[in-house]
Amino acid sequence: MLPPVVLSIAGSDSSAGAGAQADLKTMSALGVYGVTAITCVVAEAPGQVSAIQPVDPSIVAEQIRLLFAAFPIAAIKTGMLFSSPIIEAVCDALAAAFARNTRRPLPVVDPVMVATSGDSLLDPSAVDLLRTRLFPLAHLITPNLDEVRVLLGRPAADLPAMEAAGAELARAHGCAFLVKGGHLRHEAKAVDLLCLADGACHRFSAPFVPGVSTHGTGCTTSAAVASYLALGLPLAEAVERSKLYVTKTVRKYFRLESLQLSGPGTLFSCA
């Protein structure tokens, strides 16, 4: 029997630590079958993005159309979409696919805006389109703190501010938000908050792993949640298991000693 099929709509990361490559590794590890609609080709190594080539929006849409025609898609994860035309094409293609299917897959939206290196991965003019077109399709949205700052226009510098931000976003968009707190290094633990539209908030935490420079944990998180949803888990349990999975992958890092871009001794997690 074919395992559940999960669609990743994301960019291609040449270092294979993030993007569609990380998604496929995660999906395989968790026992689902991953398929991809590639939105951009990114020349990237940990610590640097040197070039981005967006895929023609019509090709992005055709990938989605064909995959829905060929596979029983159980869940969807969106990652790097890069531009307004690609966002429009993705939303149009998903809306058409949902209209043709009696069982609607559960979309997990990772609103990718900035790489770990600090490089921009979304045209600033496209942020409003994420809000108005993509977010209404979402079952869960998974911003990190940099993305929360863009979405709300203010930082979330501690756990109470994270909770307030997550609650505000969930109310405004009528769906769940997973606010990822891995950038709050002054906290004792890495805390993620699952804020639901009804006002409930669930906290998931794990100790920081010292000395590790991660790459692609956001992609891995959203891909893991989508995988667990496809396997039939309820949302809170899917997020909890995803947190455990990502923590385990960070602990099982490997060391690349000769990286010129990031410096010798930089550590990378193995998803």
C-alpha positions, 0 to 999 in steps of 0.5 A, spaced: 500 500 500 502 506 498 504 511 504 500 517 505 503 522 500 505 529 502 506 535 497 512 540 498 511 546 494 518 549 495 525 552 493 531 547 491 537 548 496 543 546 492 546 545 499 540 540 501 540 542 508 533 546 507 528 547 502 525 541 498 531 537 499 530 537 507 523 536 506 524 530 502 529 527 507 524 529 513 518 525 509 522 519 508 524 519 515 517 519 517 514 514 513 510 518 508 511 519 500 514 526 498 513 529 492 515 536 490 513 542 486 519 547 485 518 554 485 525 557 485 532 554 484 537 557 489 544 557 489 546 556 497 551 554 502 550 554 509 551 561 511 550 564 504 545 565 498 549 567 492 543 567 487 536 565 486 532 563 479 525 563 480 521 558 476 516 560 471 509 561 475 506 557 469 510 551 470 509 551 478 502 551 477 503 545 472 507 541 477 501 542 482 496 540 477 499 534 475 501 531 482 494 532 484 492 528 478 497 523 479 497 522 487 492 522 493 495 528 496 494 527 503 497 534 506 501 540 503 507 544 505 509 550 502 515 553 503 519 559 499 515 562 494 519 568 493 514 572 488 507 575 487 506 571 481 509 565 484 504 566 490 498 567 485 500 561 481 500 556 487 494 559 490 490 558 483 493 551 482 491 549 490 484 552 489 483 548 483 485 542 486 481 543 492 475 544 488 476 537 484 477 533 490 472 531 495 477 530 501 481 537 502 489 536 504 491 540 510 496 545 508 502 547 512 504 554 510 511 556 512 512 563 510 519 563 508 522 570 508 529 570 510 534 565 510 538 563 516 544 567 513 540 573 513 539 573 505 532 575 503 527 569 500 521 573 499 520 579 495 517 585 500 511 586 496 509 579 496 508 579 504 501 582 503 499 577 498 501 571 503 496 574 508 490 575 503 491 569 498 495 564 501 494 564 509 486 563 508 488 556 505 492 554 511 491 549 516 497 551 520 502 557 519 509 556 522 513 563 522 519 564 526 521 570 530 523 574 524 517 573 520 513 574 526 516 581 526 514 582 519 507 580 519 506 584 525 510 590 525 513 589 531 518 584 535 517 578 539 523 578 544 520 574 549 515 568 551 510 573 553 511 577 547 511 570 543 504 568 546 501 575 544 503 575 537 501 568 536 494 569 539 493 576 535 495 572 528 491 566 530 485 571 531 486 575 525 487 569 520 482 564 523 487 558 523 493 556 528 499 559 528 506 555 530 510 561 533 517 558 533 522 561 538 529 558 536 532 565 536 530 566 543 537 564 545 537 568 552 531 563 554 533 556 557 530 552 552 528 552 545 520 554 546 515 553 540 508 556 541 502 553 538 496 558 538 489 556 536 484 561 533 479 559 539 485 562 544 488 556 546 495 556 546 500 549 547 507 550 549 513 545 546 520 546 549 526 542 548 533 544 551 538 548 546 544 544 543 550 548 545 555 549 539 550 547 533 549 552 527 543 550 524 540 550 517 533 548 515 530 547 521 524 551 519 523 547 513 524 540 517 519 543 522 513 544 517 515 538 513 514 534 519 508 537 521 505 536 514 507 528 514 504 527 521 498 530 519 498 526 513 499 520 517 492 522 521 495 525 527 491 531 530 494 538 530 497 538 537 500 531 537 503 532 530 506 539 532 509 535 539 512 529 535 515 534 530 518 538 535 521 531 538 524 530 531 527 536 530 530 536 536 533 529 535 536 531 528 539 537 531 542 533 536 545 528 531 549 534 527 555 532 523 561 537 522 564 540 516 571 542 517 573 545 511 567 550 509 570 556 506 563 560 506 561 559 514 568 558 517 571 551 519 568 547 525 561 550 523 556 545 525 550 542 521 544 538 523 542 532 519 535 532 518 
